[in-house]
Amino acid sequence: MISIDKQPQSFTPADSPIQFKFTSDKPGALYFSVQVLDGDTGGLIANQKYQTLPNLNNGTVCDLSSVLSPFVDNQLLPSVDLLQPVSKLVKAYQLSITDNYVSGSTVITGSTLTTGIYNVWNAEFDRIQFTDFSYSDYAINAVSGNTNFLTDKPQISNIYRRSNEYLYFLNAGINAKVEFKFYGFGHTLLGSHTLSGITANTKAYRLNVSPNAIQNHYGYALSNLYGNYSFDDMFTDTFGSNYGIDNANYYTVQILDSSNIPKSELRTYILKNDKCICEPVQIVFSNRLGGFDSVTMFNPAETISVEKSIIKTYPYQIDTAGDYTNITNGVYSETDFVYNKVSESTYKVFSDVLNIETAKWLKSIIDSEKVYVKLSNGVFLPITIKNKSYSLGNKQYSTGNRRLELEFKVSESSLKF
């Protein structure tokens, strides 16, 4: 018989150790044959072989992070649908373990144990963060509440009318719904809407909480919450202004179970107006938890650089008349021939005034693996962030407003945002 002495949690970050420890009750156990199977289809992911370790009694330890991490990825889903499954974020798997032992001079295939289902998702935890990791902090489930969305963004943040804002979350097997609540000045509850569709058999979702997506989904019903006012009129605070939740219009987002018990943290979005700004720029970037965060930047300034590869040429040639000349039909011959040209545009953009919590969160854009900018046609274009360092700077050391000056590069020029 095979015993599992240590196993991962139900959901494990892909870049952290995915460790199993198992032992055999067979004397002389030599090695274990391990099949890593797809938890949804039963298909074979990998065949592994692990020798028993001298310091373990007929047992061994394995780490499957290198085997499973290639099967998960970030997935940007920019459609206007409020709720969408995220198929690439999570991979379900299970193990089929067979012990092999020595009897006399023969290696005997022993018993086989098939484990339950485990899940790995595309997240990156350093060793300190992983020390106290609990999957219930990141996957909504029947027991715990106040589960985190897959973002480190402050729970209270600004949002502009045209902002794109996504919340990714894991689901550990419950049916649930999303609740939107809309508030006026002084925390006056104006109304609420709920969104169903979170099912127990879907393990990862993307929730679109962008103002335009919410307006598109609820339409007149949303505007009607405010009597004679439309949702557009709720965006009052302007770019650069100080904000406080006590004197602003805002809405909240939270996941509830079928009994209306909160299962996630409460996210709050304060509505701000960008009409006085000539050109906002929406940037979306992957984060360490597997989701996508967004930030609205402003006033892009473009710089174009060109690198040319040149061959020196001799200008004198024999023309059709048989003359040895460096002029043909009134045009001097080339002395420098450009055989390759690479152009690149760098855009500099600026953030709104940042509080210290938002400034700390934005450091994640510097080392993000996938960053996109939204173009005026609604399509997201991959970009490369040029900033290689980021100084937070505590407020007590500065008398000015804290802003992020971001530079990104693309091959294309004259982009419209």
N, C-alpha and C positions, 0 to 999 in steps of 0.2 A: 504494500500500500504506500502511496505517496502522500505526504503531508505538506501543506503550504504554511510555512512559519511566518512569512512576511510577504505583504502584497501592497500594491499602490492603492490610493484612494479611488473612489468611483470615477473622478475626473482628475487628471494629472497634467501639468504643463509639459509641453513637448520637449523643451530645452532643459528640463530638470530630470534628476534620476528617476527612472521608472523601474523600480527594483522588486524582484521576486527572490524569495529564499525558500527552497523546498528540499525535503529529505525523503529518503526511502527506508522502509523497514527491512529491506533485503540485505543480509550480510554480504559484504564484498561488492556493494554497488560501485560501478565503474564510471558511468556517465549517464546523462539524461538527454534524450532526444526531445526537442521542443518545437512544436509547430505553432507559429503565430498565425491566427486565423482572423479573417474579417468578421467582426461581431454581427454584422447585418446579413451578409450573404453566405458566410461559412467558407469563403474562398481562402486559398493559401496566400499569406503575405510573405512568410519567410520560414525556412527550415534552419534551426539552430541546434548546436550540440555543446553541452556544458559538462566538463569533467567534474567529478566530485573533488572537493577541496580537502587538503590534509587536516586543516584545523576544524573541519565540520564532520560530524559523525554521519557518514553516508549522505552528505548534503552538498549543496552548491548555492551560489548567489549569481544572479544575472541582472543586467541593466539593459532595458530594451529601448532607451531613448533614441539611439542611433538608428534602430530598425524602424521605429514608428514615426519619428519627426518628419521624414520626407512625405508622409501621407496627409499632412495638414498644412493649411496655408491661410493667410488673410484673404478676405473676399469683400471687395467694395461692391455694394448693391445700391446704386444711386437712383433707382426708380422712385416714382411718387407713391408707390404702395406703402402704407403705414407699417405693415408687418410682413416679413419674408423669412423663410427658413434659410440658414447659412450652411450649405452642404459641405464646404471645404474646411470649415473651422474645426470640426470634431471628427475623430475616427474611433469607431467602436472596434474592440478586438477581444479575443479570448485566447487561451493557451490550451494546447493538447500536449500533455507531458507524459513521456514514457521512460521508466527507469530501465537501465541495462546493467546486469550484474554478472560476476564471474562465478561459475559453478565448475569446480575442477579446472579443466583447461579450456572450458567453453564459455563464451559470452552469451548470456541468455537475455532475451527480451522479456521484460517483466510486465507489470501492470501499467495501465494508462489512466490518467486523470485529466478530465476536461474542466476547466475553470468556468466561472461565471463571466459576465460581460464587464469589461472595463472601458474607459474612454480616455483619450488623449486629445488635448486641444492646443492650438497654436499660440502658446503664451511663453513668455520669457521671464523667469524669476531668477534673481541672483541668489546666492547661497544663504544670505541673511533673510531675504524675503521668504525663501522656501522653508526656512527652519520652522516657522509657525504656520505654514500653509494648511488650510482646511478647505476642501472643495466646496463645503456648504456656504462659504463666504462668496463664492462666485457662481453657484448654480442654484436656482430656485428649487426648493424641495418642500416636502410635506411637513417637515419638522421645524426647520428654522425659518426666521423672517429677516427682513432688512438685508437681503443678499445684495451684493454690489453688482452694478452693471460693469461691463468690461471696459472701464475707462478710469483714469486717474484725474480727470477733469474735476474742478471744484463742484460741489453739489448745487451751489447757486452760481449762475453765470449769466452773462449778457447774451442776447441773441437778436440779430437784425432781421428785418422783413424778408430779405432774400438769402438768409443764411441756410446752409445745409447742415443738419444736425442729426447724427445717428447714435443710437444706443444698442449695443450688442449685449446679449446675455445668454447664459447656459440654462438648460432646463433638465433637472434630474427627475423627470417622470411625473409631472403634475399637469392638470388642465388649469388654465389661468386666463386672465384678461388684463387689459391695460386701462387705467383710469386717467383721464385728463381733467384737471380742474383749472378754471379760469378766474382770475382775481383782478379787481380794480384797486384803486388807491386805498390805502388803509386796510389792506387785507380783506376787502369786501368780496365774498364769494359770489360770482356772477352766474355760474353754472358749471356743469360737468358733462362729460361724454365718456362712454366706455367702449372698448374695442375688444371683441372676442377673437378666438382663433388660435390661442396657444394650447397645443395638444401635448399629451404626455409622451407620445412616441417621437416627438421632434426635439432634438437635443440642443439646437442653437438657433437663435433668431436675431434678425436685425430689425430694430424699431426705428422708423423714420419720424422724428419729432420736429422736423423743420416747419416753420410757420406756413410756408406755401403748401406743403404736403397736407398739413392738418386742415387748412382752408379748402384744399382741393377735395379732401375726403368728406368733410362735413358740410361744406357749402353754406347755404342760407341758414341752416340750423345753427351753425357756429356764430354767424353775425347776429342772429336773432337773440343770442344770449345777452346782448348789450342794449336791448331796446332799440332806440333810434340810431345807435352807433354801429359801424361796421368793425370787423376785426382789424382792418387797416388803421383805424383811428386810435387803436390801443397803443401804437408805437409812438411814444411821446418823447422820452428822453433822447437826446441827440448825442452824436459822436463827440467824445471828449468830455462829456459832462460827468460829474460825480453821480453815483447812483446809490440808492438804498432800497431795500425791499419794502420799507415802510411807506415810501412815497413813489411807487412805481406800479405799472400794470405788469402782471406776470402770469405764467401758467405752470402747473406742476404735472409731473409724470410719475406713475407708480404702478407696479404689477400687483394684482390681487388674485387670490385663489377663488374657487367657486363659492366659498362662503364669505367673500368680501374681506378676508383677512389679508393685510399687507404682507407680501412676500419679498419685496425689494426695497431698496433705499428710495427716498423721495428726492426726485430731481426737480429743480426750480429754474425757470428761464425768465429773466427780466427783459422786457421788450424795449429795444432801442431803435431809434430812427436814424437812417443813414442818408436822408434826402439832401443834407447840406454838403455831402461829400461827392466829389466829381466821379470817382471810380472805385468802388469797393472790389476787393479781390478775395474770392473764397478758396481757402486751401484746406484740403482733407488729407490726413496722414494716419498711417497705421500706428498702433500703440503696442506696448509690451504685453498687454492682456489679450491681444487678438482682435480687438475692435478697431474702429476708425474714429478718430477725433477730428474736429474742425475748428478753424479760427478764421475770422473775417479780418483781413488786412486792408490797407487803403493806399491810394495815390501811388500807383506803380510808376517807376522811372526806369526806362530801358537804356542799356548800354550794349552796343554791338561790337564784337571783336571778330576779326577774320585772320586766319592763318593760311598762307599760300606756299605751295611747294613749287620751286622754280628751277628750270634748267637753262643755263646760259647757251645761247645759239650764235652761230656766225652769220652775220647779216648779208654777206655778199653771195649771190647765186647767179647762175646763168639764166636769163629770161628767154622768152620764146623767140626773140630776135637774135639771140646768140650773144647778147651783151652781158658782161660781168658787172653786176650792179647790185646796189642795196635798196633801190627804189623800184617798185612795181606799180604801174598805173597811179603814180602820184602818192603812193603810200610807202613809207620807210619799212623795211623788214624788221621783224622782232629780234631783239637781242636777249630778251627774257621771256621764256615760254612757260606759262602757268599750266602745269599738268594736274594739279589737285588743289582744291580750295575747301576749307572747313570754316564755316561761320557759326557763331554762337551768340546768343543773346542772354544777358544777365538783367534780371529785374530786381529792383529794390522796392520793398513795400514796408509799410509801417502799421503797427498795431494801434488800437485804442489804448487809453490809459489803463494800466494793469494794477490790480491789487497784488499783494505778495503771494496769495494762494494761486492766482492765475499765472503769475510770473514763474513760480516754481513748476507748475504743470507744463508750461510751454517749453521747458528745456527738452522735453521728449521729442519735439519736432526736429531737433538738431541731429539726433541719431536714428530717426525713423527710417525703416527700410523702404517704405513705399509712400511717396508723397505725390499728390495730384493738385492741379489748379483747375478750377472750373472756368470754362470759356463761355463767351456770350451765347453760343448756340446750345448750351446745356451739357456739352460733352466734357469729360474730365481728361486732362492731359498730364502724363507723368512728368515730373520735374525733379531736378537734383538740387538739394539745399547746399549752398556754398559756405554758410557759416560753419566754422569748425570749433567754435568756443562760444560760451554763453555765460555772462556774468550776471548773477541774480541781483546782488546789491541790496542790502537791507534798507528799508525806508528811512531809518534813523540816520543813515550816512548820506542822505541826499535830500535836498530841498525841492527838487523838481519832480515832475511826473515820470513814472516808470513806463517805458514803452519798449517794444521789441522791434528792432530794425533787421529785417530778414532779406537775404539775397538768395535767389534761385536762378538756375540756368536751364535753358532749353535750346534745341537746335533751330526752332522756328523764331521768326521775328514779327514785330508789329501785331502781337496778339491782342485780341479784344476780350475783355473780361465782363 
